[in-house]
Amino acid sequence: MDNTTDDIAKAPLPTTSTLRRRQNIVFQAWRFIALNLRFLTMITKGDH
């Protein structure tokens, strides 16, 4: 049986603050920069 609809209905909804962060361009830019810096650090150290 396929319970996809039931599973989706039981899934938790994001909070208002989570939705606000997801739509905030400044927050998204910061996350993008931080992630790229982590990748750059990992690559330059050679610990990947």
Residue, then its C-alpha position, 0 to 999 in steps of 0.5 A: m500500500d502507498n501511504t505517501t499522503d498520510d506520511i506527508a500529512k504527518a510531517p511537521l510544518p516549519t515554524t514562522s522563523t524558519l520560513r522567514r530565514r529561508q526567504n531572507i536573502v541576506f541570511q541565504a547569502w551568509r550561508f552560501i559564503a560560509l559553506n564555500l569557506r568550509f569547502l575551501t578550507m577542506i580542499t586547501k588542507g587536503d583532509h577530504 
